[in-house]
Amino acid sequence: MRDVAVIGFGMTQFGELWNKSIKDIFVEAALNAIENAGVDHIDSMYVGAMSSGLFVGQEHLAAVMADYLGMAPVPATRVESACASGGMSFRQAYLDVASGNSDIVLAGGVEKMNDGADVTAALATAADQEYEVYNGITFPGLYAMIANAHMNEYKTTREQLAAVAVKNHQNGFNNPNAQFRSKITVDTVLNSTLVADPLHLLDCSPVTDGGAAVILCPLDMAKKLTDTPVKIISSSQASDTISLYERESFTTLRSVTKAAEKAYKQANLQPADIDLAEVHDCFTISEIVVSEDLGFFDKGCGGSAVEEGKTAIEGGEIPINTSGGLKSKGHPVGATGIAQVIEIYEQLTGQAGKRQVKDAHIGLAQNMGGSGASCTINILEAL
Amino acid sequence: MISPRYVREVPQRYRLEASKCKSCGKINFPPRLVCPKCGKREFETIRLSDEGKILTYTIIRVGSDTFSKESPYAVAIIETKEGAKLMAMIADTALDDVSIGKKVKMVFRKIQDEGVSGLHCYGYKAIVV
């Protein structure tokens, strides 16, 4: 396996992009990435997308995007793993380069969610259709069940859940691409409408249109193309039961713990060696659970950690979701995993502006699908 | 006309049929072709008890279009007497009475109307006892 680096990135504004089609969104992000990397061609491309069929009625998406990007006949492959589609797209691109099969590869992701579809029903296809969704559950509902279990088992409080949203909005305020650039308070969260008890509207990531792309190439080539190559030092993936109810625990996500074990082993690192992390905060409770399952905090202590500022950019032990996370930056499902990698890349190359974490050398991106049935973790290091 | 997709699940939805692995004893609901615990493929069909307890739950305030007229409603993860787990909507219970650890009884109910034809689809719900 060859060493692989990220050499450029591009993304669109995240938000309600009413005047842009799914093609416009992906092509804009991909062109930005190609220009940013300074390459004149790509050898293959991956497109992470959860459900373009349900959101806009378009499948065969990778071929559509290669065509509209003007890159046909390059090999183009769509990658789907629900909300982890973007992260899995990145991992497939990594493997494509690492294996020696391709040199310059575009890893992208896109979702166009605001085009009239029943978004709640479309997102729910990431859960078991016959035994979960049939009985009336929604995605906020699944994470609300995790939240109630965590609150019951570890005395996690409603205020601690809200503290995740407050922090991520604070970070997103300084991210020009974020959907919500508004600072909020714990009271704003607790006074917002209930979606699925105990989760309020401001505990939930929004419905978002957006695209993101990065360019990968062998590390040796990267050193000739850029002064600031970022090496991918670890890439892992794991799965779990599709249904939440079949799990032994509702407060630990096994796909995350298993992927983390593999990721730390490959990079020969401990959780304490990570300088910052982008984690999958589709709901406030998921950031708390994942921050524990990644080993940043003991089980049951993720809630108090965020409340005590341990995950803040200023003065935090391990800044989490410096981009604003899915919560504030937005969650165009298939693009999210790539956007997480972009935040890590910007931080490691000192391009994060007011969000910049001091002395950031190693960053981790964790992206998961459904209620945690799939997870991918990618760790990057500045050289 | 009843859809084949619906009919395939009738043993589970109407009778709570599960499969017990002949090798390791794990109860799978719904039945599977491969036991996820031991990898063996021989099972005995059993019916789950109608008695269980709530392991965790939520109250859905915003449902999908299919369930939007029912909101708010509670959905819970339930462990049956024999240790099998399933997800079910809570029926005939005040929302304030739903909490972790509460005992429930499984009942047969209409769950939803499918598609534009409005086909009645049935299954199990749970009542807090």
Contacts between the chains, C-beta under 8 A, distances in Angstrom:
chain1	res1	chain2	res2	distance
A	118	B	64	6.1
A	118	B	65	4.9
A	120	B	62	6.9
A	120	B	63	7.2
A	120	B	64	4.3
A	120	B	65	7.6
A	121	B	64	4.1
A	121	B	65	6.2
A	121	B	66	7.1
A	124	B	64	6.1
A	130	B	9	5.5
A	130	B	30	7.2
A	131	B	12	7.8
A	131	B	29	7.8
A	131	B	30	6.1
A	131	B	86	7.0
A	131	B	87	6.4
A	132	B	87	5.3
A	133	B	64	7.8
A	134	B	9	8.0
A	134	B	111	6.5
A	134	B	112	7.3
A	134	B	121	7.7
A	134	B	123	6.9
A	135	B	75	6.3
A	135	B	87	5.3
A	135	B	88	5.6
A	135	B	89	5.3
A	135	B	111	6.6
A	135	B	123	7.0
A	135	B	125	8.0
A	136	B	60	6.4
A	136	B	63	6.5
A	136	B	67	4.8
A	136	B	70	7.1
A	136	B	73	6.3
A	136	B	75	5.4
A	136	B	89	4.8
A	136	B	111	7.5
A	136	B	112	7.7
A	137	B	58	7.9
A	137	B	60	7.3
A	137	B	75	5.0
A	137	B	87	6.2
A	138	B	60	6.0
A	138	B	62	7.0
A	138	B	63	6.4
A	138	B	64	6.2
A	140	B	58	8.0
A	140	B	60	7.9
A	140	B	62	7.1
A	141	B	58	4.7
A	141	B	60	5.1
A	141	B	75	5.9
A	142	B	58	8.0
A	144	B	58	3.7
A	144	B	59	8.0
A	145	B	56	4.5
A	145	B	57	6.4
A	145	B	58	5.1
A	145	B	75	7.8
A	145	B	76	8.0
A	145	B	77	6.2
A	146	B	56	7.5
A	148	B	56	5.0
A	148	B	57	6.3
A	148	B	58	6.5
A	148	B	100	6.7
A	149	B	55	7.3
A	149	B	56	4.2
A	149	B	100	7.4
A	152	B	56	7.3
A	152	B	100	5.1
A	193	B	61	7.3
A	194	B	59	7.6
A	194	B	61	4.8
A	195	B	61	5.6
A	195	B	62	5.2
A	196	B	58	4.7
A	196	B	59	6.7
A	196	B	60	5.3
A	196	B	61	6.3
A	196	B	62	7.2
A	197	B	58	5.7
A	197	B	59	4.1
A	197	B	61	7.3
A	198	B	58	7.9
A	199	B	58	7.9
A	241	B	36	7.3
A	243	B	87	7.1
A	244	B	77	6.9
A	244	B	87	7.5
A	245	B	77	4.4
A	245	B	78	8.0
A	245	B	85	4.8
A	245	B	86	6.0
A	245	B	87	4.6
A	246	B	85	6.3
A	250	B	55	7.0
A	250	B	56	5.4
A	250	B	77	7.1
